[in-house]
Amino acid sequence: MFDFKISPVPLPPCSPPPLLPLSPAPHSPMTTITTPPDIEALKQQIKKLNSKAGQMKMDLHDIAEGLPHDLDQLPEAAAKTYDIYIQLRDLKQQLKTLEAAQ
C-alpha cells in the first residue's frame, strides 16, 4: 500500500554522568555513617533524573502519536530521551556499586 523506506537516524554519542567519589573526603570528621552523603546525593539525583526521563518518554510518545506531521521533532527528542536514560542507567549502577561497597 505504502512504498517508503525508513532510514535509521544516527544518534549522537552521549557523555557519561559525572562520577561521585567512592570514599569520604579526607577532611570529613565522620567516616563511618550508615548512609554516606554521597549515596543520599546520588539517590536524590536519580530521583530527579527519573522524573525528567519519564516526562521525556511521554513527550516522545506524544511526538510518535503525531507522526508523520511531527516527523522533524522525532530525531532530537529520541536522542535526548536516549541520553537521559543512559545517564540514569549509569547513575543506578554507580549507586549499586556504592551500596555494595558498604
C-alpha positions in Angstrom: 0.0 0.0 0.0 2.7 2.5 1.0 6.1 2.5 -0.7 8.5 4.3 1.5 11.6 3.3 3.5 12.6 4.4 6.9 16.3 5.0 7.3 17.8 4.9 10.8 18.7 8.2 12.3 22.2 8.3 13.8 22.2 9.2 17.4 24.9 11.5 18.8 27.2 9.9 21.3 26.2 10.5 24.9 28.6 11.5 27.6 28.6 9.7 30.9 27.3 11.4 34.0 29.9 12.9 36.4 31.1 10.3 38.9 30.8 10.9 42.6 33.7 10.0 44.8 33.6 6.4 46.2 35.2 7.3 49.5 34.5 10.1 52.0 36.6 13.2 51.8 39.8 13.0 53.8 38.8 16.1 55.8 35.4 14.6 56.7 35.1 14.0 60.5 32.5 11.3 60.1 33.9 8.4 58.1 31.5 5.7 59.5 27.9 6.5 58.9 25.3 4.1 57.6 24.3 6.2 54.5 27.1 8.4 53.3 26.1 11.8 51.9 27.4 10.5 48.5 24.7 7.8 48.4 22.0 10.1 49.6 23.0 12.8 47.0 23.1 10.1 44.3 19.7 8.9 45.3 18.3 12.4 45.0 20.0 12.9 41.6 18.5 9.6 40.4 15.1 10.6 41.7 15.2 13.9 39.8 16.6 12.3 36.6 14.0 9.6 36.8 11.2 12.2 36.8 12.7 14.0 33.9 13.2 10.8 32.0 9.6 9.8 32.5 8.5 13.2 31.1 10.8 12.9 28.1 9.4 9.4 27.4 5.8 10.8 27.4 6.9 13.7 25.1 8.5 11.1 22.8 5.2 9.1 22.8 3.2 12.3 22.0 5.5 13.0 19.1 5.1 9.4 17.8 1.3 9.8 18.0 1.6 12.9 15.8 3.5 11.2 13.1 4.0 11.9 10.2 3.2 15.5 11.0 5.8 15.8 13.8 8.5 13.8 12.0 11.0 16.6 12.2 10.9 16.6 16.0 11.5 12.9 16.4 15.3 12.6 15.9 16.1 15.3 18.5 13.5 14.1 21.0 14.7 10.4 20.6 18.4 11.4 21.1 17.6 13.4 24.2 15.5 10.6 25.6 18.2 8.1 24.9 20.9 10.2 26.5 18.9 10.7 29.7 18.1 7.0 30.0 21.8 6.2 29.5 22.7 8.7 32.3 20.0 7.1 34.5 21.3 3.6 33.9 24.9 4.7 34.8 23.8 6.5 38.0 21.9 3.5 39.1 24.9 1.3 38.5 27.1 3.8 40.4 24.6 3.7 43.3 24.6 -0.1 43.3 28.4 -0.1 43.4 28.5 2.4 46.3 25.9 0.4 48.3 27.8 -2.8 47.7 31.0 -1.2 49.0 29.4 -0.5 52.4 
